[in-house]
C-alpha cells in the first residue's frame, strides 16, 4: 500500500481522493499523536487554507477532527503556507495545518502539517499519524472537547514578521506581482507596499475556482508582458499557496529559482550572513548555479529533489540559505519553510540597495541549456543496476567535461527514469540526452 504522506503532505482530487472523511481522520490522528508525545498540556492547532473552493469544506472537516480529539483550534483563514508555519511558532501552537495543493489545478487540494515551531513533521511522526487513521480511540467529552476560535490579526502578524526580515526599504521600485488568484492575493501586495514599493497586483481576485488558472509561477507569460507594459523594475510570480517565488526582469525575461538563489547567496556572502559561505540546493539545480557559486568562492551542497531534503540539510549543517529551481527558497534565520513573499522581499531589497537592475544582478549566473527526457521503463531498478547504462553515462560525462552534467533519476511514483543533460549548447545537450534515453529504453 502506498504511503499516504508524500514529500509535501497529503494531496489528491478534493472530495474524491482527499475526502472530508479522510481530512477529519488525518486531523484527529495528528492531534492524538502530538498529545501522546507531550501530555503536559492540551494541544493547540493553527488551521489555514488557500482560497480554492474545496478548502472551505476541508477546513470544516479538519477543524472538526482536531476538536474531536481534544485540540483547541485557531483558524487563520486564507493565508500563505509560510504564514501558517510562522504563526505556529508565533502563537506557541503545537500543530499547523495548511489546506492547499500549492501550484496544482483548482480541483486538487492537500493537507500540509507543521509541528512545534513551524517545522515540517519528521517521517516517523507522519507514519504514526497514518497508522492512527480510523482509530477507535476514546474521544473526549464535555469540557475536554477542543474549542475553536479565529485569529483576527493573523495577516498583520505575518506581515509584521516579513518586515523585520526585509533588510532594505523598497522605495523607488515598481513591481508587478502575480498572486495566482491564491493565498497571496491580499498578503503580497500589502507586504510589498508596506516595504515601500509601488505595487501593481495581477490575478489577485480569487473566486474559489480561478486559483493557478493560467497565471502565477506556472504561467509567467502574462506577468512578463505586464512588467514591460507598466515599465516596472521587475515582476514577482507566486503559486497558489505562496511558498515559492519566481521573478521577471524589466525586459520581461524569467529569473528562475536558481538565479534568485545565486543573487541572494552573493548578497548574503557580502554581509556575512551566508553561513560557511554555503548554499544548499537539489540535484536538479542548473550547472550554471554550481559554476557561479564556485566562481564567487562559495560552496554548493546538493540534496535529493524535494524541499524537505533541503530543509534537512539546512538544519543539520546550520546553513542559512537553500532552495529549489522551482522557486522554493528557505532562510532558516527567518522561516522554517519556503516563503515566496520573504524571498521576493529579499530579492527586491538587493535591487533597491545596490541600484542595479534585476537583469544585471541575475547575470551572476548563466543558465546552461538543460534537456530533460522522461523514459518509460518496465523496471526502473534494473536501469539503475545496468552496466550498459553506467557505461553510457560515464562516456557522456567524459565528453561534456566540466561544462556539462548528466543526471539519471528514477521517478518516485511511476516506472519512469528521468534523463537530464546540461551542456554549453542546446544541440549538444539534446543529442546527449537522446543518446542516453535510447540506452535506458533498451535495458528493461
Beta strands, then each sheet from edge to edge (+ up, - down):
strand 1: 10-13
strand 2: 44-49
strand 3: 72-78
strand 4: 95-99
strand 5: 108-114
strand 6: 148-150
strand 7: 174-178
strand 8: 198-202
strand 9: 234-238
strand 10: 245-249
strand 11: 254-255
strand 12: 278-282
strand 13: 299-303
strand 14: 322-323
strand 15: 329-330
strand 16: 369-376
strand 17: 405-410
strand 18: 416-423
sheet 1: 1+ 5- 4+ 2+ 3+ 6+
sheet 2: 8+ 7+ 9+ 10- 11+
sheet 3: 13+ 12+ 14+ 15-
sheet 4: 16+ 18- 17+
end
